[in-house]
């Protein structure tokens, strides 16, 4: 029902936890992941065969002086390096493509979740959602690539072990036993990386949220002279994010150092053992080259497995944050009943199109309110919380509302969301405009009639935005309409709501950013246009210009209807009303 919400939805149920998200990533990219793992494994196998080929060349060609054997060995090495290079290139492209596609899908899912008509209750602020949809999406998607890389590294280690076993069984068994023990010991620092990374992502997201808030309210902060306090606040959250990032980087550095050191010690042990065997005559010169070459090569897959463990830890932390957003409960739970168009627009009866009977939500209690077609009703709230609660009720966002709220005689909680929003449009006080043009910000449906848009702008006293610009309706609008003043943004949002021409229009403080003369013009324009089109209008405001044109005004005080009547009578009879309105 708010003018700016999206209509897209994900095609499958969201994952329930981080493990489910990671498992789903593997399932939906299983083909490319398997193919990428095959080519990366082929590349690693070729890497293993390089020292083997060199050792065989020494034993079969160099030591014997056989030129023909040397030619065959050189040709074999050339073929081996060709396959090695092509396999790595193909595997890398496949796995990087999987990671990018999965990150893209996660970003789309995040956008779907945020823009879903039902809304979401993740508890994340705008900046945190931005961080989840960008940084966390990329890092959670790296889980798929990590698996393919890990399979390739394991293939290298297995092939190396097989070759070593074929040369000397005790040497091969030493590698086979020692390597798993080393990897098992490295699991403990990996768990610390997960915790540090999760803390880093959370604090960075909070810093992004604060920065987003400050940028959005920069003009206000400058106007009230609060820039220094705002900067100090951002510095505090940024310092916490820096501390967490340094902690995560330190853990990653320690982990990388441990992996490198462990690999070096392991290499030294294997090289030392094989050198002693060569001195004892148990290994030929070629076999010694093979063993030393494989031992030196073995440091790379060991280090690669360490990197894979690090990727798994980071992906796990980011997946938890993704699930918090994707698995967040709906903000509203609508029904499935459809309100006929005739009931919303053409019903000639005097039945209210909108009615609250003993309604309650948050600060509201036992509120009775009716709104008929063609009627303009004003609501004055002495407490801003009452206005916000009433907006939630009329928007269908109050899941735990008391009493009855009906639209066209149907309880609002039973209405299909699309039907409800087609009938009731709530233009909230917070203005949301988007980068594009004035026209694109005004058009709300398939009807692009320019006359309709100009009529709405005239009613909102905003025609100077078109008349005073060479591009007219196609004048550019920056992100968040920062090139417009607060009053201009407010009037464009009002014109957008009027152009939509819903059967029921709810306006919450639509003129707080304009001067008294403009406010009077808006009040007259809104009343005239809505009366001409026969729409029902509810205005929640304290503007005397708007309330004076209402057919009747309800006064909400302490969550209840305190008084009802025309603006003129309430000014005369109700001192609370007079004090609140005639300021």
N, C-alpha and C positions, 0 to 999 in steps of 0.2 A: 503493500500500500504506500510506501514512501516512493517518491518519484524517481529515485536514483538507483534502486536495487536491481540486480541482475536476474536472469531467468535460467541459467544453465545449471546442470546437475551431473554428478559423476555417474558413470555407467555401471559401476559395481560397488558392492558394500565396502566401506572403508576398513582398513586393517585395524584389528583390535589391540595389537601391541607391536613393539618394535620387531620382534621375531617374525610375526606374521607379515609385516611390511617387507622385511628382507627376503622372506620366502617367496612372496608374491613377485618381487623383482626378478628372482631367478626363474620363476615359472613363465613369466610373460616374455622373457628374452632367452629362453632355454636354447633355441636354435643357434642364434649368433654367438651366445656364450660358449656352447659346445664347439662350434667351428673355430672360434677364436682360441679356445683352450687347445684345440688340436694343432693349430698352426704355431702357437707359442711353445707347445710341447715338442713339435717337430724342430723348431729353432733351437731349443735347449738340447735336444738329442744330437743335433748337428754340432753344437758347441762341445758336447762330450766327445764326439768322434774326432774333433780336430787334434787333440793331443794323441789320440789313438792312431790316427792316420800318420802323424809325424813320427811316432815311435815305430810303426810298421815300416815306414819309408827308411828309417835308419837301419833296422834289422834286415829288411829284404833287399834294399837297393844300395844304400851308402856303404854298409859293412861288407857287402859282397861285390860291389863295383858293377852291378848289373844295370846297364844303360836302359834296356827295354823296361825292366821293372821300375826304374826311376821315372821313365816317361809315363808309365801307367799311374804311378803314385802321384805325380804332379797333376795329371789330368783329373784323377779322383779328387785331389784337394781343391782344384778349381771348381768342379761340380759341387763339392760339399759346401764351399763358401757361397756359391750361387744360390743353392737351396736355402742355406742359412739366412742369407739376406732377404730373400723373397718371403720366406716363412715368417720372419719377424715383422716385416712390413705389413703383410696381410693380417697377421694376428693382432698387431697393434691397432690397425685401422678398425678391425671388427670390434675389439673390446672398447676402444675409445668411443666408437659409434654407439655401442650399447649404453655406456655411461651417459653420453650426451642425450640420447633418446629417453632414457629413464629419468634424467634430471628434468627434461622437458615435460614428460608426463606428470611428474610430481609437482612441477610448477603449475601445470594446468589444473591438477586436482586441488591444489591450494587455492587457486583462483575460483574454481567451481565452489569450493566449500565456503569461501568468504562471500561470494556473490549469490549463493543459493537463496531463493526466496524465503526459506525457513529460518535463515540466519544461523549463527553458531554461538556457543557459549564456552569457548576455550579459555577465556580469561586473559588472552593475549592482547596486548595493545597493538596499534597500527604498525609501529616500528618493529615490534617483535614478529608480527606476521610477515612483514617484509623480509626480515632476516631468515625466517623459517622457509619462505617460498624461494629464496635465492641461495644463500650459503648452505643451509641445511639440506636443501634439495640436491645440490651438487655433491655434497659429501655423502649423503645417504645413497645416492646413485653409484658412488664409487665401489659399493659392496659387490656389484656384479662383476666389475673389472678385476677386483681383488681376487675373486674366485678363479677366474681364468689365469691370472698371473700365478696364483698359488699352485694350480694344477701343473703349469709349466715348470715351476721350480721343483716341485716334487718329482716330476718326470726326470729332470736333470739329476737329482740326487739318487733316484732309483737306478738310472742308467749308469751313473758313476759307480755305484755300489756293485752292480752286476759285473762291470768291467774289472773292478778291483778284485772281486771274488774269483773271477776267471784267471787272474794273474796269481793271486795268493789268497787262500781262504781265510787265514787268521787276520790278514790286513782288511779284507772286505767285511769280516764280522765286526772288527773294531769300529769301522765306519758305521755299520748298521746299528750297533748298540749305542755308540757315543752320540750320534746325531740326535736321536729322539730324546735322550736325556737332556741335552743342551736346549732343545726347543721347549721341553717341559719346564725347565727352569726359567725360560724367558716369558712364560705366561703371566707370572706375577707382576712384573712391571707393565705389561699390556693392560691389566685391569686398572692400574693407576692412570694410564693414559686415557681410558674411557671416562673416568670420573673427572679428570682435569679438563678434558675436551668438552664434556657436557657443561661444566661450570663456565668455561670460556665462552661457549656459544650462548649460554643464557645471559651472561653479563654483557656480552657484545650486543645482543638483541635489545637489552634494556637501554643501553647507550644509544642505539639506533632509534628506539622509541622516543627517548627524551629529545634527541636531535630533531626528529620529525615534528614533535610537538612545538619545539622552539621555532623551527623554520615556519611552520604554519601560523604561529602567533607572533611573528617578528614585529609586525607593525604595532600590535597592541603593546608589546613589551617596550618598544621604543617610545610609544606615546605615554606610558605611565612611568617611564624612567626605571624600568626593572631589568635592564640589560645586564647589569653587573651581577645581580642575584641569580639570573637565569644562567649566566656563564659559569658562576660558581657551582650551581647545581649540576650542570653538564660536566664540569671538571671532576666532580666527585664520582659520578657514575662512570666517566671515562677512565678515571684512575683505577676504579675497581675492575673495569674491563681489561685495562693494561696489566694489572696484577695477575688476573686470571690467565691472560694470554701468555705472559711470561712464564707462569707456572706450567701451562700446557706445553710451551716450547721447551722448558727445562726437562719435563718428563720425556718428551719426544727425543731430546738430545741425549739424555741418559740412556734411553732405550736403544737408540742408534749406536751409541758408544759400546754398550754391552754386547749388541749383536756383532759389531765389528771386532771387538776384542775376543769374543768367544770364537768367531770364525778364524781369527789369526792363530789362536792357541790350537784350535783343531787342526788347522793347516800345518802348523809346526810339528805337531805330534805325528801326523801322517807322513810328512816329508822326512822327518827324522827316522821313523820306523822303516820306510822304504829305502833310505840311504844305507842304513845298517844292513838290510837284506842284500843290497847290491854288493856291499863289501864282503858279505858272506858267500857270494856267488849264487844266491837264490834268484836274482833278477838279472836279465840281460841289460845292455845299455839302452836298447829301445824300450824295454819294459820300465826301466827307471825313469826315462823321459815321460812315458805314459803316466806313471804313478805320480811323479812330481807335478806334471801338467794338470792332471785331474785334481790333485790336492789343492793346487793353486786356484783352479777353476771353481772348486767346490765352495770357496768363500763367497762367490757371487750368488748362487742359489740360496745359501744360508742367509746372506744379507737380504736377498729378495724375499725370503719367507718372513724375515723380521719386518720388512716394509709391509708385507701383506697383513701381518698381525696388527701393525699400526693402522692400516687402512680399515681393517675390521673394527678396531676399537673406536676410531673416529666415526665410521658409518653407523655403529651401534648407538653412539651418543646422539647423532643427528636424527636417526630414525625415531628415537624416543620423542624428540621434539616435533617431528613431522606427525607422529601419531596423535600427539596432543591436539594438533589442529585438525587433522583429517577425521579423527574419531570423536571430535567434540559433539555433544548433544545439540539438537536443534533448539534455537531460541523460541520457536513457536511450533505448535502441533495442530495444524488446521484439520478440518473435516473434509468430506467429499461431496457435500450437497452443493448444487449449482443454482445460483439465483437467476431466474429468467430475466432476459433483457427488458421485457415488458414490465416486470415488477420493479425494475430499477429506474426506468425512464418514461414509461408510457401509462402507468397505472393511474387512472383519474380519481381513485378513491382518496379520502382524506386521512387514510391510515399513515402513521409515521413511517418514513423510510428508514429512520434510525431511531432506536429507543434504548434507554438505559433504565432498568427497573430494579431499585435496591442494589445498584451496582457498587462494588467495592474493589479496590486494588491499592496496595501500599497505603498511602495516607488518605485515600478516598474511602468513604463509608456511607452506604445507603443513599446513593445518588440516583435521583429520578430526572431523566432528561429526554425530551422528544424533539425530533426534527422532521418537518414535512417538506414535500416538494415545493420549490419556489420560496422557501422560507430562509431568512437570514437570522441566525440566533447568535448572540454574543455571550461569552462566558468570561467573567472576571474572577481571577483567583488571587487571594491575598497571600498565598504561599506558593512559590514556584514549584514546589514538589507536587502540589495538587495538579498543576498544569501538566507536568511530565507524566504523572500517573494517568490522567485523562487521555493524553496522547497515546500512551501504551495501550489503554483499553480500546480506543477507536482504531488503532493500528492492528489489533489482533495479536499483540505481542504479550498480553497478560495471561500467561498459562494458568495462573492460580487465582483468577479473578472470582469475586463473589457476586451473587445476584445474577441478573440476566442482561445481556447486551445483544440486541437483535438488529439485523439489517434486512429490510424487506420482510419482516416477520420471522426470519430464520435466525436462531442463535448463532452468534458470530463464530463460536468455536466449532460449529458444524459445517461452516461454509468452506467450499473449495477456495484455496488461496487466490487463484487467478480470478475467480468470480468475485471475491471480496475486493480485490485490488482494482478490478474493472469498475466497481461500484463506488468504493470509498477511496479517496486519495487524501493522504495526510501530508501536507507540506510543513515539515518541522522547522523550528527556529534556526537550527544550524544549516547554513546554505551550502549545497554541494554543486559546484559547477566544474566543468572539465575542459581540458585543452581541446581546442578546435575552433569553431566559429560561433558567433551568436546564434545563427540558425540551428546548428547542431545541438546547442544547449537548450533550444526551445522546443524542438521537435520531439515528441514523445511516442509517436506511432506512425503508421503508414501515411497519414494525412499530412502532406507538406504544403498545404494551401497557405500562400504568403499572406493573403487577406486575413486569414484566421490568426496568424502569428502577429500581424500588425495590430489587430483588434485587441489581442491580449496585452501587447506592449502598451497600447494606449490606455487600457484600463489600469495597468500597473504604473502609469505615469513614467514610462521609460522610452518613449519614442525618440528622445534626443540621442540615444545610443545609436540609432539608425540614421536619423536625419543629419547628425553632426559628424558622420564618418563617410568617406568616399566609397567604402565597400558595402555600406548598408548592412543588411542582415548577414552578410558574409564577412563582417569584420572579424579579425582574428581574436581569439581569447586564449590567454596563456593558461598554464597549469594552475588549477585552483582559482582561476580568474584574478590573478594578482595584479593585472593591469587595469582592473576595475576597482572603484571605491567600494566601501562596505555597503553604502546605500544602493549603488548600482547593482552589486551582486544580489542584494536582497530583492530588488525589483525584478531582475531577470528571473530569479527563482519563482517569484510570484506569477510573472507572466507565463512561465512554463506550466505552472499548475492550472492557470486559467485557460491556456491553450488546450490542455488535455480535456477540459470540459467534462469532468466526472459527474455522475448523478449526485454524489455527496462530496463536498470539498471541505476539508478541515484545515484551517490556517492557524498556526501558532505564532503569535507575535510577528506578523509580517511587515511591520513598519517601524521597528525600533531604531533603524539606522538612517532614517530620513527626517528632514525638517518638517515643521508643522504645516507649511503650505503644501508640500508634496504629499504628506500624510492625508490631508483633506482631499486632494485630487485622487489619491488611491482609494480612499473610502468610497467616494462617489463612483469611481470607475468600477470597482468590484461589485458594489451593490447593483448598479445599473446592468452590467454584463450578466451577472448571475440571475437577476430577475428576468431579463430578456430571454435567457435560455432555459429558465424553469428549473434550475438546479438548486439543491439544498446546500446551504453554507453555514458552517459553524466556525466562528472566529473566537479563538482564545487569546484575549489581549486586554490591555488596560488603556488602549487608545480611545480618547473621547470621540474622535472623528469616526472611528469604526463602530464603536458601541452606539453612537447616536443614530446610525443608519440600520441598526438591528431591529427586527420586528419585536423582539423581547430580549432581555438580558437576564442571565442567571448569575448570582453571586455565590461563589464557592469560598467558604471560610471554615478552617479547621476540618477540611475533608467533607463537609456537608453543604447542601444547598441552604444558604442563609436567607436569600431574598430572590424575588423574581418580579420583573416588570419592565416597563420601557426605560430607556436611559433618562428621559426627562423626569419621570416620577421617582426613580431611584435617587437621582441627584437631589431632589427635594426632600425625600422622606428618609433616606438612609445615610447617616453621617459617615459611616465606614466606607461606603461606596463613593461618596462625595470626596472624601479625603484621598482615596486611592486613585480616582480618575482625574479630578480637577487639580492637577499638580502644577 
